[in-house]
């Protein structure tokens, strides 16, 4: 009897060891891991697949590692991906022309698959454009350029619905969906412009996209939360003000970009903005994009996006300064009653990747990796212990 028991224990030992190891991943090394219900620790990794396919390498403690695994181990619980409609330029930008597109459906599907395989949830960011949609431009996809308003709404609905249904059919339904990216001026311009008297048309189009998100999840086990994304906190209240009375209410989260470069809101004031928006509009609030530099140097010939004049002694552009800033920012979001924070392109390291403006990275000073692709201290902000209201 004792011999049989010993054999069983010996046979089960690897299973028990792995089980304990997996549990310890969540609480060991002085790290605190958060669930999405507690607080979203998000990262936008939209460039990662392209970087990996163009000689980019990620390391942790000097060892080459899958970047999706790195982010999961350092506390990320949601990964964000942007989706362009038909971004042929992402293929044509290479010489000779590349063989695949990026930030299209297939690329995004692969990113979602890899994120979910690591146990993380997903935010899908519809740009509703063939290229970047942001506060300076909201250009419709070329395929929709000449459509009348009703047909435009139908195309928007069908594209959104079919995209999500296809993802759901492969077990890849995102948990969060953005109908539009940084839609300060509205979206699908000129019809959906926010500020030139087309307010009702914008609502008509946005509600069409949101209806598609809701309808696509009727039979799905995952019901995506809808995020309306505005750049910079100071722009949110003027944007949302008065829209509920005009029929725009069916969304779950107000999402904000908050960048030290472009926002007039001081870090120590951010909690007040979040608290005000949450109270006034009865919605959860998240920071959908943010970043901070860890250096003023450049890893390549692609000019970096950085504003050294706005850096302070409190948060210098060092690995320690970046870490301190991100900790303070996260606590500000929590103090205001916010529900999450996403770091924008923390893995945009230099590589042979190309975009419309250069080769390499315009963001390598703002990543959570050094110039050799190693993780730096800033990535630890996601597993710090924070105070909840």
C-alpha positions as CSV (number, residue, x, y, z in Angstrom):
1,X,0.0,0.0,0.0
2,X,2.8,2.5,0.9
3,X,4.7,1.6,-2.2
4,X,1.6,2.3,-4.4
5,X,1.0,5.6,-2.6
6,X,4.6,6.6,-3.2
7,X,4.4,5.9,-6.9
8,X,1.2,7.9,-7.2
9,X,2.8,10.9,-5.4
10,X,5.9,10.7,-7.6
11,X,3.7,10.6,-10.7
12,X,1.6,13.5,-9.6
13,X,4.5,15.7,-8.5
14,X,5.1,17.5,-11.8
15,X,1.4,18.4,-12.0
16,X,1.3,19.7,-8.4
17,X,4.5,21.6,-9.0
18,X,3.2,23.3,-12.1
19,X,-0.1,24.1,-10.4
20,X,1.7,25.8,-7.5
21,X,4.0,27.6,-9.9
22,X,1.1,29.0,-11.9
23,X,-0.6,30.2,-8.7
24,X,2.6,31.8,-7.5
25,X,2.9,33.8,-10.7
26,X,0.0,35.9,-9.5
27,X,1.4,36.8,-6.2
28,X,5.2,36.2,-6.2
29,X,8.2,38.5,-6.7
30,X,6.4,41.3,-4.8
31,X,3.9,41.9,-7.6
32,X,0.2,42.6,-7.3
33,X,-1.9,41.3,-10.2
34,X,-5.3,42.9,-10.9
35,X,-8.3,41.5,-12.6
36,X,-10.2,43.6,-15.1
37,X,-13.1,43.9,-12.7
38,X,-10.6,45.5,-10.2
39,X,-8.7,47.7,-12.7
40,X,-7.7,47.4,-16.3
41,X,-4.0,47.3,-16.8
42,X,-3.9,47.7,-20.6
43,X,-1.3,47.9,-23.4
44,X,-1.8,48.7,-27.0
45,X,0.4,46.3,-29.0
46,X,-0.9,47.1,-32.5
47,X,2.6,47.3,-33.9
48,X,4.0,44.1,-32.3
49,X,3.2,41.6,-35.1
50,X,4.8,43.8,-37.7
51,X,7.8,44.5,-35.5
52,X,8.4,40.8,-34.9
53,X,8.2,40.1,-38.7
54,X,10.7,42.9,-39.4
55,X,13.6,41.8,-37.1
56,X,12.4,43.2,-33.8
57,X,13.4,41.2,-30.8
58,X,12.0,41.4,-27.2
59,X,14.0,40.4,-24.2
60,X,13.3,40.0,-20.5
61,X,16.4,39.8,-18.2
62,X,18.5,39.4,-21.4
63,X,16.5,36.4,-22.6
64,X,14.5,36.5,-25.9
65,X,10.8,36.1,-25.1
66,X,7.4,36.4,-26.6
67,X,6.2,40.0,-26.0
68,X,2.6,38.8,-25.4
69,X,4.0,36.6,-22.6
70,X,6.1,39.4,-21.3
71,X,3.1,41.7,-20.8
72,X,1.0,39.1,-19.2
73,X,3.8,38.3,-16.7
74,X,4.2,42.0,-15.9
75,X,0.5,42.4,-15.1
76,X,-1.3,43.4,-18.3
77,X,-4.8,42.1,-18.4
78,X,-6.2,43.7,-21.5
79,X,-4.4,44.1,-24.9
80,X,-5.7,46.8,-27.3
81,X,-5.5,46.5,-31.1
82,X,-6.4,49.1,-33.8
83,X,-8.2,48.0,-36.9
84,X,-8.0,49.8,-40.2
85,X,-10.6,49.1,-43.0
86,X,-8.3,48.4,-46.0
87,X,-4.8,49.6,-45.2
88,X,-3.1,48.6,-48.4
89,X,-0.4,51.2,-47.7
90,X,1.0,49.1,-44.9
91,X,2.0,46.6,-47.5
92,X,3.0,49.0,-50.2
93,X,5.3,51.0,-47.9
94,X,7.9,48.3,-48.2
95,X,10.2,48.2,-51.2
96,X,9.7,45.8,-52.9
97,X,6.1,45.8,-51.9
98,X,5.3,43.5,-48.9
99,X,3.2,40.4,-49.1
100,X,0.7,41.3,-46.3
101,X,-1.1,44.1,-44.7
102,X,-0.9,45.2,-41.0
103,X,-3.7,46.5,-38.7
104,X,-6.2,44.8,-41.1
105,X,-8.6,42.0,-40.0
106,X,-6.1,39.1,-40.4
107,X,-3.3,40.9,-38.5
108,X,-5.7,42.0,-35.7
109,X,-7.2,38.5,-35.5
110,X,-3.7,37.0,-35.0
111,X,-2.9,39.6,-32.3
112,X,-6.2,38.8,-30.5
113,X,-5.5,35.1,-30.7
114,X,-2.0,35.5,-29.2
115,X,-3.3,37.8,-26.4
116,X,-6.1,35.5,-25.4
117,X,-3.8,32.5,-25.5
118,X,-1.9,34.2,-22.7
119,X,-5.1,34.7,-20.7
120,X,-5.5,38.4,-21.4
121,X,-8.7,40.1,-22.6
122,X,-8.9,42.3,-25.6
123,X,-10.0,45.8,-26.7
124,X,-10.7,46.3,-30.4
125,X,-10.3,49.8,-31.7
126,X,-12.2,50.4,-35.0
127,X,-10.7,53.4,-36.7
128,X,-13.3,53.3,-39.5
129,X,-10.6,54.5,-41.9
130,X,-8.0,53.0,-44.2
131,X,-5.4,54.9,-42.1
132,X,-5.1,56.8,-38.8
133,X,-8.2,58.4,-37.4
134,X,-7.4,61.0,-34.7
135,X,-8.3,64.5,-33.5
136,X,-6.8,66.0,-36.7
137,X,-8.6,63.7,-39.2
138,X,-11.5,61.3,-39.5
139,X,-11.3,60.2,-43.1
140,X,-13.8,57.6,-44.3
141,X,-12.6,54.4,-45.9
142,X,-12.1,54.8,-49.7
143,X,-14.8,52.2,-50.3
144,X,-17.4,54.3,-48.5
145,X,-16.4,57.7,-50.0
146,X,-19.3,58.2,-52.4
147,X,-22.1,56.6,-50.3
148,X,-25.3,58.4,-49.3
149,X,-26.0,58.7,-45.6
150,X,-28.3,55.7,-45.3
151,X,-26.0,53.5,-47.2
152,X,-23.1,54.8,-45.2
153,X,-24.8,53.8,-42.0
154,X,-25.7,50.4,-43.4
155,X,-22.1,49.8,-44.5
156,X,-20.8,50.9,-41.1
157,X,-23.3,48.6,-39.3
158,X,-22.5,45.6,-41.6
159,X,-18.8,46.0,-41.4
160,X,-18.8,46.3,-37.6
161,X,-21.3,43.4,-37.2
162,X,-19.5,41.0,-39.6
163,X,-16.1,41.7,-38.1
164,X,-17.3,40.9,-34.6
165,X,-19.3,37.8,-35.7
166,X,-16.2,36.4,-37.5
167,X,-14.1,36.9,-34.5
168,X,-16.7,35.4,-32.2
169,X,-16.9,32.4,-34.6
170,X,-13.3,31.7,-33.8
171,X,-13.6,32.3,-30.1
172,X,-12.0,35.7,-30.3
173,X,-14.8,38.1,-29.4
174,X,-13.2,41.2,-27.8
175,X,-14.3,42.2,-24.3
176,X,-14.1,45.9,-25.1
177,X,-14.9,47.7,-28.4
178,X,-14.3,51.3,-29.5
179,X,-16.5,52.5,-32.3
180,X,-14.0,55.2,-33.5
181,X,-10.6,56.4,-32.3
182,X,-10.2,59.8,-30.7
183,X,-13.4,61.1,-32.2
184,X,-13.0,64.7,-31.0
185,X,-14.1,66.1,-34.4
186,X,-16.7,63.3,-34.9
187,X,-16.1,60.4,-37.3
188,X,-16.7,59.4,-40.9
189,X,-16.3,63.0,-42.0
190,X,-17.9,65.1,-43.3
191,X,-21.2,63.4,-42.6
192,X,-20.4,62.6,-39.0
193,X,-18.6,65.8,-38.0
194,X,-19.3,66.9,-34.4
195,X,-19.0,70.6,-34.5
196,X,-20.4,72.0,-37.8
197,X,-24.1,71.4,-37.3
198,X,-23.9,67.7,-38.1
199,X,-24.4,66.6,-34.5
200,X,-27.5,64.6,-35.1
201,X,-25.9,62.8,-38.1
202,X,-22.9,61.9,-36.0
203,X,-25.3,60.4,-33.4
204,X,-27.2,58.5,-36.1
205,X,-23.9,57.0,-37.4
206,X,-22.4,56.3,-34.0
207,X,-25.6,54.6,-32.8
208,X,-25.5,52.5,-35.9
209,X,-22.0,51.2,-35.0
210,X,-23.0,50.6,-31.4
211,X,-26.2,48.7,-32.5
212,X,-23.9,46.4,-34.6
213,X,-21.7,45.8,-31.5
214,X,-24.7,44.9,-29.4
215,X,-26.4,42.8,-32.1
216,X,-23.2,40.8,-32.8
217,X,-23.0,39.7,-29.2
218,X,-26.6,38.7,-28.7
219,X,-25.7,35.0,-29.0
220,X,-22.1,35.4,-27.8
221,X,-20.8,34.4,-24.4
222,X,-18.8,37.7,-24.4
223,X,-20.7,40.9,-24.4
224,X,-18.3,43.7,-25.3
225,X,-18.4,46.9,-23.4
226,X,-18.6,50.0,-25.7
227,X,-16.0,52.7,-25.2
228,X,-16.3,56.2,-26.6
229,X,-12.8,57.6,-27.0
230,X,-11.9,61.3,-26.8
231,X,-8.4,62.7,-26.8
232,X,-7.3,64.7,-23.7
233,X,-9.5,65.0,-20.6
234,X,-10.2,68.7,-21.0
235,X,-12.0,67.9,-24.3
236,X,-14.4,65.3,-22.9
237,X,-17.1,67.3,-21.1
238,X,-17.6,69.7,-24.0
239,X,-17.8,66.8,-26.4
240,X,-20.4,64.7,-24.4
241,X,-22.4,67.7,-23.1
242,X,-25.9,67.7,-24.4
243,X,-25.7,64.5,-26.5
244,X,-27.7,62.4,-24.1
245,X,-30.8,64.6,-24.6
246,X,-30.3,64.1,-28.3
247,X,-30.3,60.3,-28.1
248,X,-26.7,59.3,-27.5
249,X,-26.7,57.1,-24.4
250,X,-26.0,53.5,-25.3
251,X,-22.3,53.2,-24.3
252,X,-20.5,51.9,-21.2
253,X,-17.2,53.7,-20.9
254,X,-15.8,57.2,-21.6
255,X,-12.2,56.6,-22.8
256,X,-9.6,59.4,-22.7
257,X,-6.2,59.8,-24.2
258,X,-3.9,61.6,-21.7
259,X,-0.5,62.6,-22.9
260,X,1.8,65.0,-21.0
261,X,2.8,66.5,-24.4
262,X,-0.7,67.5,-25.6
263,X,-2.9,67.9,-22.5
264,X,-3.3,71.1,-20.6
265,X,-4.5,69.0,-17.5
266,X,-1.8,68.7,-14.9
267,X,-1.2,65.2,-13.5
268,X,-2.4,66.2,-10.0
269,X,-5.6,67.5,-11.5
270,X,-6.5,64.4,-13.5
271,X,-8.5,62.7,-10.7
272,X,-10.8,65.7,-10.5
273,X,-11.6,65.5,-14.3
274,X,-12.2,61.7,-14.0
275,X,-14.5,62.1,-11.0
276,X,-16.5,64.9,-12.7
277,X,-17.0,62.9,-15.8
278,X,-18.0,59.8,-13.9
279,X,-20.5,61.7,-11.8
280,X,-22.0,63.8,-14.6
281,X,-22.4,61.1,-17.2
282,X,-22.8,58.0,-15.0
283,X,-20.2,56.1,-17.0
284,X,-17.0,54.3,-16.1
285,X,-13.9,56.2,-17.1
286,X,-10.6,54.8,-18.5
287,X,-7.4,56.2,-19.9
288,X,-7.2,54.6,-23.3
289,X,-3.8,56.0,-24.3
290,X,-0.8,57.4,-22.4
291,X,2.9,57.2,-22.4
292,X,6.0,58.8,-20.8
293,X,9.7,58.9,-21.9
294,X,12.5,56.9,-20.2
295,X,15.2,58.7,-22.3
296,X,15.8,61.7,-24.5
297,X,18.1,59.6,-26.8
298,X,17.1,58.0,-30.1
299,X,17.8,54.4,-31.2
300,X,17.5,55.1,-34.9
301,X,17.1,57.8,-37.6
302,X,13.3,58.1,-37.2
303,X,12.7,61.3,-35.3
304,X,11.2,60.7,-31.8
305,X,7.9,62.1,-30.6
306,X,9.0,63.8,-27.3
307,X,8.7,67.2,-25.7
308,X,11.6,67.8,-23.4
309,X,10.4,71.3,-22.4
310,X,7.4,69.7,-20.6
311,X,9.5,67.3,-18.6
312,X,9.9,68.2,-14.9
313,X,12.5,67.5,-12.2
314,X,9.9,65.3,-10.5
315,X,9.6,63.1,-13.5
316,X,12.8,63.2,-15.6
317,X,13.2,61.2,-18.8
318,X,14.9,58.2,-17.1
319,X,13.8,54.7,-16.3
320,X,13.2,55.8,-12.7
321,X,11.3,58.9,-13.8
322,X,9.1,57.0,-16.2
323,X,8.3,54.4,-13.5
324,X,7.4,57.2,-11.0
325,X,5.2,59.0,-13.5
326,X,3.3,55.9,-14.4
327,X,2.7,55.0,-10.7
328,X,1.5,58.5,-10.0
329,X,-0.7,58.5,-13.0
330,X,-2.3,55.2,-12.1
331,X,-3.0,56.3,-8.6
332,X,-4.6,59.6,-10.0
333,X,-6.9,57.5,-12.2
334,X,-7.9,55.4,-9.2
335,X,-8.4,58.4,-6.9
336,X,-10.8,59.8,-9.5
337,X,-12.8,56.5,-9.5
338,X,-11.4,55.5,-12.9
339,X,-11.5,51.8,-14.1
340,X,-8.3,51.4,-16.1
341,X,-5.3,52.7,-18.0
342,X,-3.8,51.6,-21.4
343,X,-0.2,52.4,-22.3
344,X,0.0,53.2,-26.0
345,X,2.5,51.2,-28.0
346,X,4.8,50.4,-25.1
347,X,6.5,47.8,-27.4
348,X,7.2,50.0,-30.4
349,X,10.9,49.3,-30.3
350,X,13.2,50.1,-33.2
351,X,13.3,47.5,-36.0
352,X,13.1,47.4,-39.8
353,X,9.4,48.1,-39.6
354,X,8.1,51.0,-41.8
355,X,5.1,53.3,-41.5
356,X,4.2,56.4,-43.5
357,X,6.8,58.6,-41.9
358,X,9.9,56.5,-41.3
359,X,11.7,53.2,-40.6
360,X,12.1,52.0,-37.1
361,X,10.4,53.8,-34.3
362,X,9.3,57.4,-33.4
363,X,8.5,56.1,-30.0
364,X,11.6,54.2,-28.8
365,X,12.2,56.8,-26.1
366,X,8.6,56.1,-24.7
367,X,8.6,52.3,-24.7
368,X,8.8,50.0,-21.8
369,X,11.9,48.4,-23.3
370,X,15.4,49.7,-23.8
371,X,17.2,50.1,-27.1
372,X,18.2,46.4,-27.0
373,X,14.6,45.3,-26.5
374,X,15.0,44.5,-22.8
375,X,12.2,45.3,-20.3
376,X,12.9,48.4,-18.2
377,X,11.7,49.4,-14.8
378,X,8.6,51.2,-16.1
379,X,6.9,48.0,-17.1
380,X,6.5,47.2,-13.4
381,X,4.0,49.9,-12.8
382,X,1.2,47.5,-13.7
383,X,1.9,45.2,-10.7
384,X,2.5,47.9,-8.0
385,X,0.2,48.0,-5.0
386,X,-2.3,50.8,-5.4
387,X,-4.9,52.4,-3.1
388,X,-8.6,52.0,-4.1
389,X,-11.3,54.5,-3.1
